[in-house]
Amino acid sequence: MPASSLRLFVNANESVQKFWPGFPGSIDDANIVDVLIQNKADFEPGAWWTVSGPGCARVASRLSDTESSFVAWETTCINGGSDTVEARTVIYTIVYQAIV
């Protein structure tokens, strides 16, 4: 994730803001990734983004076993590019079926 997206995550989550004493003045885009990794919080931004990132909450709440719900989520929230939708749709369908 780019530093600008990581900053959105940090700004929205008090639990990780403590990694930067003097937050918000002490956070630096050049080392935001390093700080998250050092504190074993490098997985959290991606997980948070999938349901809470800009535009994600509404479409994530509508995820179902339909391909159209996944494509709406993929293109609105993840923005992986149109070339990623087909491959990711297959994976989503397999995972969804395994967890329901």
LINNORQUI-V695736 format. One record per residue. N is the residue number from 0. RES is the residue in three letters. PHI is phi as a letter, one per 30 degrees, with the letter a starting at -180 (NA if undefined). NEAR is the number of other ideal C-beta (glycine too) atoms within 12 Angstrom. Layout:
n=N res=RES phi=PHI near=NEAR
n=N res=RES phi=PHI near=NEAR
//
This chain:
n=0 res=MET phi=NA near=25
n=1 res=PRO phi=d near=14
n=2 res=ALA phi=e near=20
n=3 res=SER phi=d near=17
n=4 res=SER phi=d near=27
n=5 res=LEU phi=d near=34
n=6 res=ARG phi=d near=27
n=7 res=LEU phi=e near=24
n=8 res=PHE phi=d near=37
n=9 res=VAL phi=d near=34
n=10 res=ASN phi=d near=22
n=11 res=ALA phi=c near=23
n=12 res=ASN phi=b near=24
n=13 res=GLU phi=e near=13
n=14 res=SER phi=d near=15
n=15 res=VAL phi=c near=28
n=16 res=GLN phi=d near=24
n=17 res=LYS phi=d near=16
n=18 res=PHE phi=d near=30
n=19 res=TRP phi=c near=27
n=20 res=PRO phi=e near=11
n=21 res=GLY phi=i near=11
n=22 res=PHE phi=e near=20
n=23 res=PRO phi=c near=17
n=24 res=GLY phi=d near=9
n=25 res=SER phi=c near=16
n=26 res=ILE phi=d near=28
n=27 res=ASP phi=b near=19
n=28 res=ASP phi=e near=20
n=29 res=ALA phi=d near=11
n=30 res=ASN phi=b near=18
n=31 res=ILE phi=e near=33
n=32 res=VAL phi=d near=25
n=33 res=ASP phi=e near=18
n=34 res=VAL phi=d near=29
n=35 res=LEU phi=d near=30
n=36 res=ILE phi=d near=16
n=37 res=GLN phi=e near=14
n=38 res=ASN phi=c near=21
n=39 res=LYS phi=h near=11
n=40 res=ALA phi=c near=26
n=41 res=ASP phi=d near=21
n=42 res=PHE phi=d near=16
n=43 res=GLU phi=e near=24
n=44 res=PRO phi=e near=31
n=45 res=GLY phi=d near=21
n=46 res=ALA phi=d near=17
n=47 res=TRP phi=d near=29
n=48 res=TRP phi=e near=30
n=49 res=THR phi=d near=30
n=50 res=VAL phi=b near=23
n=51 res=SER phi=b near=24
n=52 res=GLY phi=d near=29
n=53 res=PRO phi=e near=22
n=54 res=GLY phi=i near=21
n=55 res=CYS phi=d near=29
n=56 res=ALA phi=e near=19
n=57 res=ARG phi=d near=17
n=58 res=VAL phi=d near=26
n=59 res=ALA phi=d near=25
n=60 res=SER phi=d near=17
n=61 res=ARG phi=c near=19
n=62 res=LEU phi=d near=29
n=63 res=SER phi=b near=19
n=64 res=ASP phi=d near=18
n=65 res=THR phi=d near=15
n=66 res=GLU phi=d near=19
n=67 res=SER phi=d near=19
n=68 res=SER phi=d near=23
n=69 res=PHE phi=d near=33
n=70 res=VAL phi=d near=25
n=71 res=ALA phi=d near=24
n=72 res=TRP phi=d near=33
n=73 res=GLU phi=d near=31
n=74 res=THR phi=d near=22
n=75 res=THR phi=d near=25
n=76 res=CYS phi=c near=30
n=77 res=ILE phi=d near=30
n=78 res=ASN phi=h near=22
n=79 res=GLY phi=d near=22
n=80 res=GLY phi=j near=12
n=81 res=SER phi=d near=14
n=82 res=ASP phi=d near=10
n=83 res=THR phi=c near=18
n=84 res=VAL phi=d near=23
n=85 res=GLU phi=d near=17
n=86 res=ALA phi=d near=16
n=87 res=ARG phi=d near=25
n=88 res=THR phi=d near=26
n=89 res=VAL phi=d near=16
n=90 res=ILE phi=d near=17
n=91 res=TYR phi=e near=30
n=92 res=THR phi=e near=23
n=93 res=ILE phi=d near=15
n=94 res=VAL phi=d near=15
n=95 res=TYR phi=e near=20
n=96 res=GLN phi=d near=12
n=97 res=ALA phi=d near=10
n=98 res=ILE phi=c near=10
n=99 res=VAL phi=c near=10
//
